[in-house]
Amino acid sequence: MSRRVSVPELIGRRDELAVLTDALADAAAGTGRLVLVVGDAGVGKTRLVQEFADRAARTGTTVLSGGCLQLEADIPYAPFDEALPGEFFAGTPDRATEFRRVAETIAGAGQPVVLVLEDLQWADASTRDLLVFLQRALRHAPVLQIGTHRSGEVGGDHPVAGMVAELARLPHAERLRLEPLTPKETTELARGLLGVEPGREMVTVLVSRAEGNPFFTEELIAAWPARGEVPQTVREVVITRLARLTEGARHLSRLASVIGRTVSHDLLAELAELPEVDIGASVRDLVHHGQLLAGEDGYAFRHALIREAIYADLLPGERRAAHARVARLLAARPTPVAELAHHWDAAGEVDEALVASVRAGESASAAFAHAEAHAHYERALRRWREASAPEALTGLDLDTLLERAAVAASIASRNRRAVELTRERLSLLDPAAEPEKVALAYAELAHRAWASADWPLARSANQCALELIPAGSPSRVSILAHRAGLAMLSSRHHDALRFARELLPVASAAGDTTSYARGLMVLAISLIGTGHAEEGLSYLRQHLAVANETRVPRLLGVNYANHPEALVWLDRPAEALALAREGVARASEFGFDFYLLLIVGNQVRALAELGRWDEALDAADDPADQGADAFTRLPMDLARADLSLRRGDLARARALLAACAEVLTGQDDVQHGTELSALQALLALREGRWPDAREAVREGLRVVLPADNQHRAARVVWVGVRVEADAGLPDSSARADEILSAGEARLAALEADGALLLPRTRRYLALARAERSRLATPSPSAWEEVDAAHDRYLLGYARFRWAEAVLLTRGPRQQAVTALAEAAAIAAELAAAPLAEDVQALAERARITLPAVTPAEPVSADPDGLTAREAEVLALVGRGLTNAEIAAELFISVKTASVHVSNILRKLGLKSRIQAAAVAQRRGV
């Protein structure tokens, strides 16, 4: 519903209006812009944006606006449905096509266009994906996008937090934080509302109670008692003011709060069941007292906090009865089925809630909004056992509903829940009566178990599927594809190659494109894993071509998750980075959510190998969806742990590895589990815990040596020999020999089976042999055999060890000095504090004076994890400085200051600058 309301003069927001005006000027010139307006509830986000939008509209700018809804199960794309003319997501072939149509509609709506999306803290997953996509699609369009969200409701574990962090770092984006009013501005606001100078007592109470919140300030003034106690909270203020109105006005406000943010006049009149004259008087009372705003064809609450307070004050019985009446009236009108499901469920009407939830799930799935579909199907399952005749009502049996819920959960990266739902299905099915259906359920269980990092279950489920599926069943092809995929993922590359070669002709004959594509991927990864790089890359390119042609999200996601990783294995990190970034950009467009964090993990690893460590950590630092499968975080978190170790942030590394261990312990995972073992050993090594380091190496070797993963095996072998070389214990030489011999024997066996050793494998093997020389006669030549390739850190480490060997064997001293200086420079460049310390310690022992290098910024020792700059900013916040004043004090931009303040609030778990200032005082800064 469109609406225009008059807004009183904004107090203390001239600078913010200027920021929006400048952004619109950029957009009008063809440079798309995004401004995220952030602040506490009631601080004036809507008022600011509406005032700006009204001014823009008066100059001929097209303004499109919509808001997110606060529902238990979301309506997909709700703010876009409100903002845009026409219908979207109805009968389209894929999400990407529809996303592009949305972008074209927005860009073509005017010259320029302002798109306002309010209350992003309630944004559904599909809205978040579309908004991320629009940043690329509208980058060079005359469009200014403005999003508002409450800062106090988007913490690190909020699903919107990752999106906001991702958007805020874009070059065309700006985060505009609305600060509370100062005491002077509070006085000015009170003066404007009262028409006279406010008394000192009133100003004191307003400042202390409202803490600069404009909405609370206005409501306190409006509710100011002639005598008695001043209300303490927003809810008390709203209810106090409401009590002064007529009974008819109070009745209407309660009904309106149940409907939602906005309500049409006709619907409100039907709900109230009052004569039109009484309705008119009651509505005028609400508008006159600032509870509702009148629009063209209905009403809206002046602020969401008013609606929330009135709704919270309803008794349970009142709430259920109101929802039931709203649902009955909406059912006779064109209404999103998700909204109907919400009202029927809140009313406790079981049968109606079940039917509407199933239909809402179907509608969301058709719109490629799988997270929303999952939520609706879960509600349907909750109501299923309470319904009078669920199968007759819905036209479904329980097995179908469970599978729909599991499919939606899996695509939305909720595979642990998908596993539970699939197991419930299997408990209801009879293998003797329906062997094919049961076999397919086991095949899906295998995939979902793998995606939730339950390898034993994945393997057993796939075996059950193979045993149950009838030999002549067309569905056998997909189960064979699952078998090949599991063999590849288990690093059983020789088996995987055999399975894939058997699969491809069968899948091709059956016309099963998905299974055929899976066979291509298995061939690609297993060929590369066995050293046949170019042949494997050709299959990866074929797979990507099939994925692009079919536009199947899962196929695209699989390629972008595996292709860059394979390029990293092949020492091609720049190509890997480009492809991973392409995958991240396309994820929102096509909706392969499960694979997104895997792709980001590849991006982090590629940046790390390129020596761009700050960028790598920055790319991994956005809050992730806490409900998503923990498995998908592994590549990113393992790469972050590796970098944390190299930078000396042992506490951070320890926390990341502990989180990974929770997922991987007991799984015998070759790819991620052996990397976890290697990093656990290196952490224990740094902390001098030799038994723990040795145990981690033993565990890694136990898992990796029976598999076909050559470079993982060589890496664990290198780490194992390094542990013994650093420990220097009486039995270290024997242990090092044992580890090295086992690794060399396994690699020789792989070569005998036709594998070619990758350069990465040879590098780790050379490192292991060089480390072994440290336990005997130090060998500079052994370290010369280490080809670090693009890896600056390994180059620095090898130069350090080469210099050490030269000095210990009394070789050419000046060459050792040069090598140490090179290692010191690399350590400083990467901020690799432990390497820098080792280089300096060796130099001091050898009485070598190294040339001065720019010291790396030390790892923060701050008790709250703040960086040195953030601690500096916190001190200025404690002095009461605004972002502009902080920027002037530190010679940085206002935007940069705002980012630092946001980071401080997030790290300290605070909601406002006032709380941050209190923390600063307690810290003595």
Secondary structure, DSSP 8 states (H G I E B T S, - for coil): ----------SS-HHHHHHHHHHHHHHHTT--EEEEEEE-TTSSHHHHHHHHHHHHHHTT-EEEEEE----SS--TTHHHHHHSSS--SSS-S-HHHHHHHHHHHHHTT-SSEEEEEE-GGG--HHHHHHHHHHHHHTTTSSEEEEEEEEGGG--TTSHHHHHHHHHHTSTTEEEEE-----HHHHHHHHHHHHSS---HHHHHHHHHHHTT-HHHHHHHHHT--SSS----SHHHHHHHHHHTS-HHHHHHHHHHHHH-SEEEHHHHHHHHT--HHHHHHHHHHHHHTTSEEE-SSEEEESSHHHHHHHHHTS-HHHHHHHHHHHHHHHHTS---HHHHHHHHHHHT-HHHHHHHHHHHHHHHHHTT-HHHHHHHHHHHHHHHTTSSSHHHHHS--HHHHHHHHHHHHHHTT-HHHHHHHHHHHHHH--TTT-HHHHHHHHHHHHHHHHHTT-HHHHHHHHHHHHHHS-TT-TTHHHHHHHHHHHHHHTT-HHHHHHHHHHHHHHHHHHT-HHHHHHHHHHHHHHHHHTT-HHHHHHHHHHHHHHHHHHT-HHHHHHHHHHHHHHHHHTT-HHHHHHHHHHHHHHHHHHT-GGGHHHHHHHHHHHHHHTT-HHHHHHHT-S---TTS-GGGGHHHHHHHHHHHHHHT-HHHHHHHHHHHHHHHTTS--THHHHHHHHHHHHHHHHTT-HHHHHHHHHHHHHHHTTSS-HHHHHHHHHHHHHHHHHH--TTHHHHHHHHHHHHHHHHHHHHHTT----HHHHHHHHHHHHHHHTTSS--HHHHHT---TT-HHHHHHHHHHHHHHHHHTT--HHHHHHHHHHHHHHHHHHT-HHHHHHHHHHHHHTT---------------TT---HHHHHHHHHHHTT--HHHHHHHHT--HHHHHHHHHHHHHHHT-SSHHHHHHHHHHTT-
